[in-house]
Amino acid sequence: MKNSKVVRGIFIMLALLQLSVPLYMAWRWEDILQTGTAYQWRTAPVDPNDALRGRYIDLRFKETKGPVKSSDEIHQGQTVYALLGKDGDGFAYITGIGPQPPAAGDYVEARAGYKTGGGLWSITLPFKRFYLREDLAPEAEKAYQRSADKGGKVTVKIKNGMGVIEQLYIGEQSIEDYLRGR
């Protein structure tokens, strides 16, 4: 009798643990969308879509370089932290890159790319796929490729080094509104 109560208690604890992991993962992304700071990134043209990867738009960004803000060395492929700022038009840019999270300000965890001739380091941002409904994806990809360098932008919410894409825009319209108007 006592043994079955222990087994039942362990089973209940394991079931609660299994439920809490996916709930926490969903809550974490939703929390960033609700309480994170919004940054808009200018997009750049992309390579053709890989048909094997599913229904998403592969995003590229114009602002992916910044100066190293510490005396520590940065190496290609290393995890780095990019401190963010906004320009006069409200678009995101990288004010500094370092091997540790900054004490203040919004930042995003990224991967170090290469050092440019001007002493700036390129980074790979962790958010680069915008998922959408399967029926909209092919037309959305075409619209994005046609307009990415002519006013394409994406709003990303940033909190505690993580970023979640909120919306993709063609000009001033969300991709969904843009496609509805065509």
N, C-alpha and C positions, 0 to 999 in steps of 0.2 A: 504494500500500500504506500509506504513512504517512498519507495523507489519510483513508483509511477508518478507521484507528485513532482519529484525532482526532474524526471524526464519531461513531463508536461511543462514545467516551468522553463526548462532549457529550450523546448520546442517553441514556446511562446516568445521567448527572448530572441531566438534566431529569426522567427517570422517577423517580429517588429524591426529587427535590424535590416532584414531584406527589404522591407517596405520603406524604411527611412532613407536608404541610399538613393533610389531614383527620385523620391520626393525632394531630398536635399538638392540633387542636381537640377531639377526643374526649378525649385525655389531660387537657387543661386542665379540662374540666367534671368529669371523674371524680376528678381530684386535689382539687378543691374539695369534692366530696362525701365523699371519704375523710379529708381532713386539715383541712377548714374548721371554724370554730366554729359550733355550732348556735344559731339564734335562732328563737323561736316568735313569730309575729305573729297578733294577733287579726284575724279577718276581719270584713267588713261586708257587708250585702246588696248584690246586684249588679243591674245592668240585665238585661233579657231577653237570651238568647243570640242571637248573630248566626249564622244557619244557614250563611252563606257562608264562615265562617272556619275550619271544620273541627271536629275533636273535641277540645275542651279546655274547661276551666272557667276563665272570666275572673274573676280574684280582685281584690278590693278590700280595703284594709287600713284599720283604724281609726287607727293611729298613723302619720301621714304629715306631721307638722308638728314643727318644732324651731326653736330660737333660732340666729341667726347668731353664730358664735364668732370672728369677726375684724372688723377695721375696714374690710375691703374691701366694696364694694357688690356685692349680688347682683341679677341681672336675670332676669326671667321667661324661661324656656327655656334658661338657662345650665346647663352641666354643673357640678354641685356634688358635694361629698363629705359624706355624713351620718355623723357619729360615732354609734355605737350603744351602748346600755346595756340592762340588764335590770332590770325592776321587781321588787318583792317576790314576785310570783307567777311570775317567770321569763320574762315576756313582753318582747319588744323594744320599745324606744322610742328616739327620736332625742334625743341629748343636745346636739348642736350641728351646725351646717351651715356649710361654708366653701368657698371657691373652689379650695382646694388640699387634697390628701390630708393627713390628720393624721400627725404624726410617730409616734404610738403609739395603740394601741387598734384595735378592729374598726370598719370603716367600709364604706359602700357608695357607689359612684358612682351618682348620680341626676340628675334634671332638675329645676331650680327651677320651681315653679309660681307661686304668688302670695303676697303678704305679707298676713297677716291683721291684724285690728284690734289684737290683742294683741302685735304685733311679731314673731310667729312666721312662718316661711316654710313653705309646703306644698311637698312634693316628689313626684315621680312615681318610684316604685321601679321598677327594671329588670326585676323578676321579677313577672309578673302572670298568666301562663298556666300552668295545670297540665294537662299532656297525659296522656291515659289511653286504654286500649283503646276502640275504636269501639263495641263492644257495651255497654260500661259507661257511656259518656259521657252519654246522655240521662237515665238514672236518677240518675247522680251529680250532674248539673247541678240536677235537681229537688231532690234531698236537700240539696245545698249551699245552694240558695236558701232552703229552708225553715228551715235551721238556722244560717246564717251569722252572724246577730246573737245567737244563743243558744248559743254555745260552739264555733263554727267556728274553726279555727286551722290554721296551716300552719307547718311547720318548714323553715327555709331555712338552708343552710350558707353562711357568709360567709368569704371569704379574699381578701386583697389588693384589696378594693374590689368584688369580684364576688360575686354570689349565685346559688345554684342551689337550686331547690325540691326538698326531699327527700321530703316527704309532706304530704298534706292530711288533716285530721282532722275528724270530726263528733263532738263531745264528746271522748271519750278513744279512739275507734276510728279507725283509718285508713279512708279512704273505701272501699277495697276490702272490708275486714272489715265495715264498716257495711252495704254492699250485699249481702254474702253472708248476713248475719243477717236480712235482710228477707224 
